[in-house]
Amino acid sequence: MEYFEVITNAATGEQTIRPYTSEEIAAVTAPPTTEEVRANRNKLLAASDWTQVADAPVDQAAWAAYRQALRDIPQQEGFPYSITWPVKPE
């Protein structure tokens, strides 16, 4: 697979196509690190903290199950390269 960047001149609208370097390709295709996956998981947990307060207008059981599934991600087979992310409740 080839990777390219399309650069558009704002003044003229002229477009230039530049192929990615091997270093740039490695950066965009590299598998996630354990730290990256945990950081993403932690952001999702933090964003859903409010769902666990006593008067939150949500299905707390569904949100608790979602949050537990997030906490269980590091135990998934294939972690950190193959992850099944839980679906956020409605």
JOLIN-V772556 format. One record per pair of residues at least 6 apart in sequence whose C-alpha atoms are under 7 Angstrom apart, sorted by sequence separation. I is the first residue (numbers start at 1). J is the second residue. D is the distance in Angstrom with one decimal. If there is no record, write none. Layout:
i:I j:J d:D
i:I j:J d:D
//
This chain:
i:8 j:14 d:5.7
i:9 j:15 d:6.3
i:8 j:15 d:4.4
i:51 j:58 d:6.6
i:76 j:83 d:6.9
i:7 j:15 d:5.5
i:8 j:16 d:6.4
i:52 j:60 d:6.3
i:6 j:15 d:6.5
i:7 j:16 d:5.1
i:51 j:60 d:6.5
i:6 j:16 d:5.7
i:7 j:17 d:6.3
i:6 j:17 d:4.6
i:5 j:17 d:5.7
i:6 j:18 d:6.4
i:51 j:63 d:6.7
i:4 j:17 d:6.5
i:5 j:18 d:5.2
i:4 j:18 d:5.5
i:5 j:19 d:6.2
i:4 j:19 d:4.2
i:5 j:20 d:6.7
i:3 j:19 d:6.0
i:4 j:20 d:5.3
i:70 j:86 d:6.7
i:3 j:20 d:5.5
i:69 j:86 d:6.2
i:66 j:86 d:6.3
i:3 j:25 d:6.9
i:45 j:67 d:6.3
i:66 j:88 d:6.4
i:63 j:89 d:6.3
i:62 j:89 d:6.4
i:41 j:70 d:6.2
i:37 j:80 d:6.5
i:34 j:80 d:5.4
i:33 j:80 d:6.5
i:32 j:80 d:6.7
i:32 j:81 d:6.4
i:31 j:81 d:6.2
//
